[in-house]
Structure formats: structure tokens, C-alpha cells
Amino acid sequence: MNGRRLHAASAVVAAAFMTAGCVSQGTYDKLETDKNQEIAALQKQRGGLQEQVQGLQSQQADLRRQVDALEQQKTQLLTASKQNQSQYDALVRSLTEEVKKGELQVRQYKDMLTVDVAEQLFFDSGRADLKDTGKAVLKKVGEALKGYEDKVIRLVGHTDNVPIKTKVFPSNWELSVARATTVVRYLQEVGIPPERMIASGRAEYQPVAENDTPDGRKKNRRIEITLIDKNLVQEAGPGKK
């Protein structure tokens, strides 16, 4: 049995030598070079794939950071929205009586709250002196606004398109600005810090109704008191780009 195994092994070895003898050195060298080139190409390809994997991992990390940032912004927006709604509801509650009487209107737009007050409640026609009826309402409005320390209070005077020309007010521009300034000064007297307020006038150039009817002109003659987030005012301030 052992003799047969030795004989078979010898035959295999002999066949291997015979086969090897049939391959020239040049052919062997070429095969070795080809194999080495193939190995080098595969190694290079593997390196490229590893770089792609690293790039994809980096992109995945960047996308994850972006998703996290967006989720954080979403949470902030939802929180701000709930806060704004809560502030709006609180402002309306504090001025319910005046709203019911039609003396003023409270509006909400995005992150801004606006109180519109009819001109005739505050001022006589063509004048910028605050009436007693206006002071009573404005005092209550001022008390309601004191708690919004994160807001800037912008006051804008508006008129209808009927021209005015007096010694005091050459045009509706001067009248609208004077009225806004009068309201600011009174709110300061009732305790609102002046640095929180901005006064301006728009004359007849921002109407909310048509000026071709008495009712429309009445709606346009108003004082607009708007609560604006301090960050928005700072972003839009002088020197900001």
C-alpha cells in the first residue's frame, strides 16, 4: 500500500517538473508582472473605494449635523409660535373691554403683535394733542405692554389723503409723525422705557381702506402700535448688511 502511494507521489512530482520545464523564463516573468500589475490595480481600486467610503461618512456626518440644526430651528420656531400666541391671547384679554367697544383692534402677524387705535379716540381733527379719552385707553395699553420686555414697541401715525396745511403741520407727514411722538411720550410717562420705543409717521401712504368714502378715511386715520422682536430690529438696524 505504501509503495503505491510513493509511486503516485513520484508521478505527480515528475508531472510538475515536466510542466515547469515547458514554461520559459520570459513567459513566467510576464505572468508575474501581469499579476503584480493586477494586484497593484486592485490595491489602488481598494484605496479609492476607501476614500469614497470616508467621503460618504463625512457627508453623512455633515447631513446629520444639518438635520440636527434644522430640528433645533423647528423646535425654536414652534416654541416662539406658542409664545407669540400666548402673548397675543394675553394682550387681547387685557384689552377685551376696549376691543368690544371698537376702540381698538389687536392683530397678529407672524412674530408681531399690532394694536390699531382709531385717530378720533386720541386726537381732534388736524391736531396732535392727546385727548383725555385717548389717555385713558393709552394708559391701559401701556400697562399691557410693560411685560413684553423682549419686544420693541413701534408706533406709527397714519392719516387719510385729505391734505392739511397749517402753521404747525405743513402736510400730513408732520401731523402723522407728531401724533406718533405724542403717543411715545405718554407711554414713557406711564412707565415704558424710551429705549424700547420707535416713533414714525407714514402720512396717507399706508392705507388700510379706500380714501374715497368717509368710512374708509376714518379707518385710515389711526395709530399703529406694534410689538416687534428685539432681534429683528437689531438685524435691520443701521450698519447691518
Secondary structure, DSSP 8 states (H G I E B T S, - for coil): -HHHHHHHHHHHHHHHHHHHHHS-HHHHHHHHHHHHHHHHHHHHHHHHHHHHHHHHHHHHHHHHHHHHHHHHHHHHHHHHHHHHHHHHHHHHHHTHHHHHHTSEEEEEETTEEEEEEEHHHH--TT--S--HHHHHHHHHHHHHHTT-TTEEEEEEEE--S-----SS-SSHHHHHHHHHHHHHHHHHHTT--GGGEEEEEEETSS-SS-TTSHHHHHHHSEEEEEEEEHHHHHHTSTT--
